[in-house]
Amino acid sequence: MYKRIEWKMEKPETVELTHDQPIESQDKKYNKTNYWYGIKERINSGENGFNATEKLHQTIQDRGFKAGDKFTITKTNNGDYTYFKVDGESNLEDALPTQSNTGGIGGDINIKDIKVEIPVEQRFASLEREIDALTKRVSILEQNKPLSKDEIPF
């Protein structure tokens, strides 16, 4: 059973990798790759892995960490952006902005990477129909006339 590390702001977490490479999976909702790193299970908490953001994954790969290597990861914020440091250092691109941060399973999510499930034009058309129906309803209510079944917007 997988139990992930819950990253706490500014709390260093020392990990020991159990594999050379992470398990990669594709997140269809956010159109991004997830990286699961297996770690030596922690006795007190039972945590046996962590999800890495794209940037954290790249930092781990760039540093050449392999199974058996120990290092410390710290979730931090520079006042504007949340990112991860490995052994007290981060890549320069870690300080680049992200629009949202889940802080959990996926880590950083760039808004530009999210694929809309319903096309924007279709959603606007749907909202315009709802607004028109509500406007008609308000107009009728202001006249104190009862609504017919066709005039109820929902």
Stockholm file with secondary structure:
# STOCKHOLM 1.0

chainA/1-154         MYKRIEWKMEKPETVELTHDQPIESQDKKYNKTNYWYGIKERINSGENGFNATEKLHQTIQDRGFKAGDKFTITKTNNGDYTYFKVDGESNLEDALPTQSNTGGIGGDINIKDIKVEIPVEQRFASLEREIDALTKRVSILEQNKPLSKDEIPF
#=GR chainA/1-154 SS CCCBCCCCBTCCEEEEBSSSSCEEEEETTTTEEEEEEEBCCCTTTCCCEEEECHHHHHHHHHTTCCTTCEEEEEEEECSSCEEEEETTBCCGGGGSCCSEECSSSSCEECGGGCCCSSCHHHHHHHHHHHHHHHHHHHHHHHTTCCCCGGGCCC
#=GC SS_cons         CCCBCCCCBTCCEEEEBSSSSCEEEEETTTTEEEEEEEBCCCTTTCCCEEEECHHHHHHHHHTTCCTTCEEEEEEEECSSCEEEEETTBCCGGGGSCCSEECSSSSCEECGGGCCCSSCHHHHHHHHHHHHHHHHHHHHHHHTTCCCCGGGCCC
//
